[in-house]
Amino acid sequence: MPSNGTRLNLDAFVPYRLSVLSNRVSSAIAREYSDRFGLTIAEWRIMAVLGQTAGLSSREVAERTAMDKVQVSRGVASLVESRRVLKQVDSKDGRVARLTLTPRGRAIYLEQVFLAALSREERVLFDRLMAKLDAQAHKLTDASEP
């Protein structure tokens, strides 16, 4: 209960609404990827990140998806095995492998299907708002760390 004695209205509480929306979107996309392509949640999240930014390392994928390194490692291994992701040694640092979607992986990238519900202007606004909320979440996380 909030300190001023009023009850918290979850339907109007933005963090709660974002969490519910995230879970719904994640479940819907996971179901679609699983039913149509046999992908796990970790695998489609990895593909989503690589669809946005090719050439990331597994560590960078883990940071961007907020998944642990083991999940990412297993997901990447499966995606490489299914020829949806290409893993290449970094030319400047042989200890790092760079990941990119293959043509087979790019063919099942579903972001555009999901975003079809928004107009071009709404997509631009949505991207700006998401970036602002993400930056604020990072500030809150950084402020709470010792």
C-alpha positions, 0 to 999 in steps of 0.5 A, spaced: 500 500 500 502 506 498 505 511 504 499 516 503 494 510 505 491 510 498 490 503 495 495 502 489 491 501 482 494 496 478 491 497 472 494 504 472 500 502 475 505 503 469 511 498 471 505 493 472 502 494 465 509 494 462 510 487 465 504 484 463 504 487 456 511 484 456 509 477 458 503 477 453 508 479 447 513 475 449 508 469 450 504 470 443 511 471 439 514 465 443 508 461 441 508 463 434 516 461 433 515 455 437 509 452 433 511 455 426 519 454 427 520 450 433 524 455 437 525 456 444 524 463 448 531 464 448 532 462 441 527 467 439 530 473 443 537 472 441 534 472 433 530 478 435 537 482 438 541 479 432 535 482 427 536 489 430 544 489 431 548 484 427 555 482 429 554 482 437 558 477 441 554 472 446 556 477 452 553 483 448 546 478 446 546 477 454 546 484 456 541 486 451 536 481 452 537 480 460 538 473 459 544 469 463 550 467 459 548 459 460 541 461 456 544 465 451 550 460 450 545 454 449 540 458 445 546 460 440 549 453 440 542 451 437 541 456 432 548 455 429 546 448 429 539 449 425 543 454 421 539 460 423 545 464 426 552 464 423 558 464 429 564 467 426 571 469 430 572 476 431 578 478 426 581 483 431 580 479 437 580 471 436 577 470 443 570 473 441 565 470 436 561 475 432 553 472 431 549 474 425 542 471 422 543 467 416 538 468 410 534 462 413 534 466 420 532 472 417 526 469 413 523 467 420 524 474 423 517 476 426 518 483 428 515 486 422 508 482 423 508 484 431 509 492 429 504 492 423 499 494 428 502 501 429 503 506 423 509 509 421 508 515 426 506 511 432 512 506 431 517 512 431 514 515 437 514 508 440 521 507 439 522 514 442 518 512 448 521 505 449 528 508 449 526 514 454 523 508 459 529 504 458 534 510 460 530 511 466 530 504 468 538 504 467 538 510 472 534 507 477 538 500 477 545 504 477 542 508 483 541 502 487 547 498 486 553 499 491 
